[in-house]
Amino acid sequence: MQSSCKKCSTSFEISDSDIAFLDKVAPEFNGVKYGITPPTLCPGCRQIRRLTHVNEINLYKRKCDKTGKDILSNYHSSQPHTVYNQEYWWSDDWDALSYGKEYDFSKPFFQQINELFLQVPRPSLFTGFRYDENCDYTNYAGKNKNCYLIFDADYCRDTYYSYSSNHNTNCIDGYRTRESELCYESVDCKNCYNCNYISNSVQCTDSAFLDNCEGCKNCFMSCNQQHKQYFINNRQGTREEYEALMAELKTHTGVEKYKKEFENLRISTPKKYLHGTQNENVSGDYISNCKDVQDSFDCNDVRDGKYIYQSFGSNIIDCQDCDEIGDNAELCYESSNSGYNANHVLFGTNILDQNSDIIYSNHCHYSSNLFGCIGLKRKKYCILNKEYSKEEYETLVPKIIEHMKSTGEWGEHYPETISPFAYNESMAMEYKPLTKEQALAQGATWREDDKKKVPATCEIPESIGETKNSITQETLACSSCKSNYKIIPQELEFYRTKGIPIPKKCFKCRHYDRMRTRNPRQLWDRSCAKCSTSIRTSYSTNRQKQILCEKCYLEAVY
């Protein structure tokens, strides 16, 4: 069935399998299923709508609304929402049920849930702070130690300025890097050691400027290589050549020179149509160990999924239209940042730790059978934070669903108009950048930058050898956006150990630079450049010419 997106007017398909999935996850009460209305937005617009409700990397100083203490939060102080520091929010000193209210059938559901969202306290950050050690400046992260400005990250040690980082030690400036150590500026890498400026690589050591390499050691400026040593510019080199080139990376001039050369090399080498391994019947990009997964990106260990973006953990089964979901998640739909044994979570955000049968709820944990709730822990049979008996709950929820169908709300995720975040501070801005005028025109809000920018108190040295310890006391200005940033002592020690110069850009600009090296979350139909087999790839038709199907790619590389 073809449908037209009510937001962007793009035509999109609602397949028979989509209808079957909606029937499978439709809530059931007293033996009656309450079908979920098919989506009215295309997959891309659905994803962006969910992402407007998530702010991972923009942090602000503010006061805790309960204790008055200075805290760090992803909620700006100008927002009307109530915010508690994490220690107090997780304590038993307050009860989210005290904010409960009766459902009002004379009002739209989203109006009522927004009223509740504005009242019930939220945690200042979304972290596993009870398991963290010295990780105050992190968000959407947990079980880390001695980390600073890492996001969507777990099980890291001494890691800084990274996104989607897992099980890393002593790494800086990474994007979706895992189980690596002493790496700098790494993107989509795993099990690498002491490497700089590498991407899409596995088990590489003591190397720089690599793309799509495996098991390489002491290599420089190479692509599509396996188990090589002293490979330089995709040819066999010598130890002396390698050491001379690595020495040039000690200055900004040398780094910038080889960044440009590396980009030209990447463009000129063949590419497989999809980044990923050990897949069966998949479409999308950056996918590994998945089976029967369609139109999904940044996924690992997913079975029977569609429109899944950035899964975490493992064992994701039968989920659709979800962002950042994982670790034994099953039968989830139109949800984000949910997992750790999440079963049947519909239209939810920040639902973690042993949850089941949760509908239209936010920041709820260890709970079941909730509808339109926020901030509940270890509760069940609640509607708008009001507790009911099982019988009362199963009688009232169907009536609410029928009411939502009459208002056109049932089956839709929360609208961006009730997001606690401005569009340009949400994750939506990273995947669909808008101007202020465009964001306001579609009902979103906009956050003006209220951070004062001051001139740098010193020039950034050309090399780490010229950098004094006092640099950690200086205020620096980003060469790109002019925002101020600092170098922390642990960071300086890392650069000295690696022999690389300190960065000239702030964390956010470096983060966006790394994002731009990756393919977009979009697919195009094109043909293999060698055998003309039809492929579906995230390389657009006006980009890179040498895009190969898997068979031809393996023949070309191995």
Beta strands, then each sheet from edge to edge (+ up, - down):
strand 1: 2-4
strand 2: 11-13
strand 3: 28-29
strand 4: 32-33
strand 5: 60-63
strand 6: 70-73
strand 7: 83-84
strand 8: 122-123
strand 9: 127-128
strand 10: 138-142
strand 11: 148-154
strand 12: 160-163
strand 13: 172-175
strand 14: 184-187
strand 15: 196-199
strand 16: 208-211
strand 17: 220-223
strand 18: 231-232
strand 19: 235-236
strand 20: 271-272
strand 21: 280-288
strand 22: 291-300
strand 23: 302-309
strand 24: 316-326
strand 25: 329-330
strand 26: 333-339
strand 27: 342-346
strand 28: 349-352
strand 29: 355-359
strand 30: 362-365
strand 31: 368-371
strand 32: 380-383
strand 33: 386-387
strand 34: 476-477
strand 35: 484-485
strand 36: 524-527
strand 37: 534-537
strand 38: 547-548
sheet 1: 1+ 2-
sheet 2: 3+ 4-
sheet 3: 5+ 6-
sheet 4: 7+ 8+
sheet 5: 9+ 10+ 11+ 12+
sheet 6: 13+ 14+ 15+ 16+ 17+
sheet 7: 18+ 19-
sheet 8: 20+ 38+
sheet 9: 21+ 22+ 23+ 24+ 25+
sheet 10: 21+ 22+ 23+ 24+ 26+ 28+ 30+
sheet 11: 27+ 29+ 31+ 32+ 33-
sheet 12: 34+ 35-
sheet 13: 36+ 37-
end
